[in-house]
Amino acid sequence: MAQLTAWVNGRFLPLEQATVHIEDRGFQFADGVYEVIACFGGTFLELDAHLDRLERSCHAIRLQLPLTREQLRQRILDTYQRNPFDDAMLYIQVTRGRAARAHLVTDHLTPTIVITARHLPMPSPAQIAQGITAITLADIRWKHCEIKSIALLASVLGKQQAAEQHADEAFWRDSDGHILEGCATNCFALINGTLVTHPLDHQVLGGITRNLLLSLARAHQIPVEERPWQLSESGLSECMISSTTKAVMPVCRIDGQPVGDGKPGPVARDLRRWMLEQFHTMRHTGDSRA
């Protein structure tokens, strides 16, 4: 297997040698933010939108990025080019940096930045043909989910609980039973012919693929409504998720019950096809927005 390379605080290193100090605040406090960016044949999907969100997350936790946008863009490209993947998943993590362990930050710290590349995973043929399954869980996360924080313990536990129940994803629900988002996905329902998803607020991360899905729906005259919704609503015929690694996937069973007829619905199939067509165009034209 070809050696993988990471960028760590200004240096490219073999992945096995890419480390940060044990007193890095990301390790001690999960004091940091991140982004995951898809790359198709050297073209990054909505790179500016990802960098915008990274800057917003940094601003929200009062962390000053030590690189300009162009410098960061170049480091991302360099990391992609130094790794052996055509279609890749680029991970960028920014923490507040190294300091003796204390909640209060009293010194000016140099942020830690790490960039890695992996092969972009895709759903299995069985998942594509049959759709995926999910469970729902009471939301136990903190109240600023709009920040793409590296503090993901709740999502780790949710994913684990889903796996123990032989499901692919867990959806967080609020105290009124509204579906918010998945542990690593945004969630949608087709209700009476309208594509419905929870509005962006402190309970939901504004996914880049979520935005792309909504744009595709509108472009193909599918009505869109951003509002709280429940699985019990009359007229709900399809559910689906979006994410960097899954594009669009139909969800055919939730909490053991079939959604609609229990098979991938036509709207989810169309949206997935349209999105993959955009990715295919990106590979051949270099257009990050296809």
QUITA-V885027 format. One line per field, one symbol per residue. phi: phi as a letter, one per 20 degrees, with the letter a starting at -180 (. if undefined). psi: psi as a letter, one per 20 degrees, with the letter a starting at -180 (. if undefined). A space follows every 10 residues. Layout:
phi->???
psi->???
This chain:
phi->.ffeccdcln cecggfdecc ffefffffcl eacbbccecd lndeflgfff fgffffffff dldefedfff ffgffffffg fecedfecde ddccdfoeag fafeeddfde geccccccff fcgfgffffd ndcbcdcffd efecffeeef edfgfgffff ffffdldebc decefenfee aefbbedbce clndedbfff bfeceffffg ffffffgffd megccdbfbc feffnfdbcb ccagedlccf ddbclndfem encgefffff ffffffffff fggddmefdl
psi->pqpqpqpoli qpqqhijorr qijpigghjk mrrrqppqpo kippolghhg hghghggghh jlpopiqrgh ggghhggggg hjqkpgprop ppppriapqq opgpoiqpqo qpppprprpo qqqqhggghi rrqrrqqppj rrkliipmqi nkgghghggg hghhjkrhqp ppqaijjqpf rrhkrqqqqo olipopqpqp aiippnqghg ggghggghhk kpqpporqqq hjppjohqqr rqrgiidppq oippkiqqpc jjqprhgggg hgghghhggg gghiijoij.
